Amino acid sequence: MSRQSLVRVGTRQVGNGQPVFIIAEIGINHNGSLDMARKLIDAALFAGCDAVKFQKRTVELCVPEEQRSVLRDTPWGRMTYIDYRYRLEFGREEYSVIDRYCRERGILWFASCWDEPSVAFIEQFEPPLLKAASASLTDIDLLRAMRRTGLPLMLSTGMSELPDIDAAVATAGEQDLLLAHSTSAYPCPPEALNLRMILRLQERFGGVPIGYSGHEVGLAPTWAAVSMGACFVERHITLDRAMWGTDQAASVEVMGMHQLVRNIRDIERAMGDGIKRIYASELPALKKLRRVPGFNGTQPVAA
């Protein structure tokens, strides 16, 4: 851990010894509604998150040919899958509003880019970083396109084994890289979370800040990830887990996100520095209960 680099994300430093960088993943939970996107940004601000993240796709590149004409029931009626994907996708006008809205409110925003044209599209808004989703881990050309922007890169590791991660890191390079342990199940059962992989990634990529992107129901595993040294965390945010959408059930509602952030900050304060000392708050108990004085005579600290 001592070799771990710090990565600058906007005005923040992310890495060992820094406050946990907390990302509210809006993704496509806005369901194609700019008004909903603004409400989710406001919710992330209320919760105390450091950033919000969206997803950007070029629909005709990301929807396989055999799925395009498949009919699907949606809140907007029965339509083909490709029309449904177009219905969810924001364009330049919407992202210009999102960019202005986030800048005015002082919260960072960025996006996972699922294809090379989307990298160029998002780059025009000068985000503080880009993300390669777990599905893109093995897309070497896409990773290279992201790296050519010169922006920091967050890489999620779901749906992969160590050789896949090694190859992705070798392609991207460790400079300005954030690596997120993740399991791509929505929602993810606890037995598939495998949080010890955070420690494994810390050992394997000692110069890279390691974080956690969670899709579980509940908050406890994310708190555990922070206790294990995750430098950043990402959780999907929603206004209502019962809303339409593939990611809603694996998301955290507003008050849950507020609790998640508050308790992450409590964990940070509680971790300490590993040096055993007497605290001023212990003095009443010490005076009342201890009968034999200590050996070193050290003074209590005020904390």
GIJOLIN-V774626 format. One record per residue. N is the residue number from 0. RES is the residue in three letters. PHI is phi in radians with two decimals (* if undefined). Layout:
N/RES/PHI
N/RES/PHI
//
This chain:
0/MET/*
1/SER/-1.18
2/ARG/-1.52
3/GLN/-1.10
4/SER/-1.38
5/LEU/-1.71
6/VAL/-1.98
7/ARG/-1.46
8/VAL/-2.13
9/GLY/1.10
10/THR/-1.59
11/ARG/-1.79
12/GLN/-1.83
13/VAL/-2.02
14/GLY/2.68
15/ASN/-1.00
16/GLY/1.57
17/GLN/-1.75
18/PRO/-0.99
19/VAL/-1.04
20/PHE/-1.52
21/ILE/-1.94
22/ILE/-1.98
23/ALA/-1.65
24/GLU/-1.43
25/ILE/-1.37
26/GLY/0.97
27/ILE/-1.96
28/ASN/-1.20
29/HIS/-1.31
30/ASN/0.93
31/GLY/1.37
32/SER/-1.87
33/LEU/-1.15
34/ASP/-1.08
35/MET/-1.13
36/ALA/-1.06
37/ARG/-1.10
38/LYS/-1.11
39/LEU/-1.22
40/ILE/-1.09
41/ASP/-1.05
42/ALA/-1.10
43/ALA/-1.14
44/LEU/-1.10
45/PHE/-1.01
46/ALA/-1.25
47/GLY/1.66
48/CYS/-1.23
49/ASP/-1.54
50/ALA/-2.72
51/VAL/-2.10
52/LYS/-2.27
53/PHE/-1.98
54/GLN/-2.20
55/LYS/-2.21
56/ARG/-2.27
57/THR/-1.59
58/VAL/-0.98
59/GLU/-1.17
60/LEU/-1.57
61/CYS/-1.72
62/VAL/-1.73
63/PRO/-1.04
64/GLU/-0.95
65/GLU/-1.25
66/GLN/-1.74
67/ARG/-1.09
68/SER/-1.67
69/VAL/-1.13
70/LEU/-1.43
71/ARG/-2.47
72/ASP/-1.41
73/THR/-2.36
74/PRO/-1.08
75/TRP/-1.84
76/GLY/1.83
77/ARG/-1.45
78/MET/-2.59
79/THR/-1.20
80/TYR/-1.08
81/ILE/-1.19
82/ASP/-1.15
83/TYR/-1.07
84/ARG/-1.14
85/TYR/-1.09
86/ARG/-1.09
87/LEU/-1.46
88/GLU/-1.47
89/PHE/-1.50
90/GLY/-1.94
91/ARG/-1.07
92/GLU/-1.08
93/GLU/-1.18
94/TYR/-1.22
95/SER/-1.12
96/VAL/-1.15
97/ILE/-1.06
98/ASP/-1.04
99/ARG/-1.14
100/TYR/-1.08
101/CYS/-1.20
102/ARG/-1.12
103/GLU/-1.13
104/ARG/-1.69
105/GLY/1.33
106/ILE/-2.11
107/LEU/-1.28
108/TRP/-2.46
109/PHE/-2.72
110/ALA/-2.62
111/SER/-1.51
112/CYS/-1.86
113/TRP/-1.70
114/ASP/-2.80
115/GLU/-1.14
116/PRO/-1.03
117/SER/-1.19
118/VAL/-1.08
119/ALA/-1.10
120/PHE/-1.10
121/ILE/-1.23
122/GLU/-1.02
123/GLN/-1.10
124/PHE/-1.60
125/GLU/0.93
126/PRO/-1.23
127/PRO/-1.34
128/LEU/-2.90
129/LEU/-2.14
130/LYS/-2.21
131/ALA/-1.78
132/ALA/-1.18
133/SER/-0.96
134/ALA/-1.10
135/SER/-1.74
136/LEU/-0.97
137/THR/-1.70
138/ASP/-1.53
139/ILE/-1.08
140/ASP/-1.08
141/LEU/-1.18
142/LEU/-1.04
143/ARG/-1.14
144/ALA/-1.10
145/MET/-1.12
146/ARG/-1.17
147/ARG/-1.15
148/THR/-1.24
149/GLY/1.40
150/LEU/-1.50
151/PRO/-0.99
152/LEU/-2.20
153/MET/-1.78
154/LEU/-2.17
155/SER/-1.61
156/THR/-2.09
157/GLY/-1.17
158/MET/1.00
159/SER/-2.52
160/GLU/-2.08
161/LEU/-0.98
162/PRO/-1.04
163/ASP/-1.11
164/ILE/-1.15
165/ASP/-1.00
166/ALA/-1.16
167/ALA/-1.15
168/VAL/-1.15
169/ALA/-1.09
170/THR/-1.24
171/ALA/-1.36
172/GLY/1.40
173/GLU/-1.50
174/GLN/-1.19
175/ASP/0.95
176/LEU/-1.97
177/LEU/-2.04
178/LEU/-2.06
179/ALA/-1.94
180/HIS/-1.20
181/SER/-2.79
182/THR/-2.17
183/SER/-1.58
184/ALA/-2.21
185/TYR/-2.28
186/PRO/-1.40
187/CYS/-1.68
188/PRO/-1.20
189/PRO/-0.95
190/GLU/-1.21
191/ALA/-1.79
192/LEU/-1.29
193/ASN/0.90
194/LEU/-1.10
195/ARG/-1.11
196/MET/-1.11
197/ILE/-1.04
198/LEU/-1.15
199/ARG/-1.11
200/LEU/-1.19
201/GLN/-1.06
202/GLU/-1.22
203/ARG/-1.36
204/PHE/-2.19
205/GLY/-1.08
206/GLY/-1.59
207/VAL/-1.94
208/PRO/-1.08
209/ILE/-1.86
210/GLY/-2.27
211/TYR/-2.47
212/SER/-2.01
213/GLY/-1.85
214/HIS/-2.26
215/GLU/-1.40
216/VAL/-1.53
217/GLY/1.80
218/LEU/-2.03
219/ALA/-0.97
220/PRO/-1.08
221/THR/-1.18
222/TRP/-1.09
223/ALA/-1.10
224/ALA/-1.06
225/VAL/-1.12
226/SER/-1.10
227/MET/-1.51
228/GLY/1.84
229/ALA/-1.04
230/CYS/-1.46
231/PHE/-2.56
232/VAL/-2.34
233/GLU/-2.35
234/ARG/-2.35
235/HIS/-1.16
236/ILE/-2.02
237/THR/-2.54
238/LEU/-1.44
239/ASP/-2.83
240/ARG/-1.15
241/ALA/-1.53
242/MET/-1.17
243/TRP/-1.14
244/GLY/2.43
245/THR/-1.21
246/ASP/-1.74
247/GLN/-1.07
248/ALA/-1.16
249/ALA/-1.68
250/SER/-1.83
251/VAL/-1.94
252/GLU/-1.30
253/VAL/-1.02
254/MET/-1.18
255/GLY/-1.14
256/MET/-1.14
257/HIS/-1.05
258/GLN/-1.15
259/LEU/-1.02
260/VAL/-1.14
261/ARG/-1.01
262/ASN/-1.35
263/ILE/-1.08
264/ARG/-1.16
265/ASP/-1.11
266/ILE/-1.07
267/GLU/-1.01
268/ARG/-1.18
269/ALA/-1.35
270/MET/-1.14
271/GLY/1.17
272/ASP/-2.05
273/GLY/1.41
274/ILE/-1.72
275/LYS/-1.38
276/ARG/-2.61
277/ILE/-1.67
278/TYR/-1.71
279/ALA/-1.01
280/SER/-1.18
281/GLU/-1.49
282/LEU/-1.02
283/PRO/-1.01
284/ALA/-1.17
285/LEU/-1.08
286/LYS/-1.17
287/LYS/-1.41
288/LEU/-1.89
289/ARG/-1.50
290/ARG/-1.77
291/VAL/-2.03
292/PRO/-1.14
293/GLY/-1.26
294/PHE/-1.63
295/ASN/-1.71
296/GLY/1.17
297/THR/-1.22
298/GLN/-1.46
299/PRO/-1.20
300/VAL/-1.71
301/ALA/-1.36
302/ALA/-1.06
//
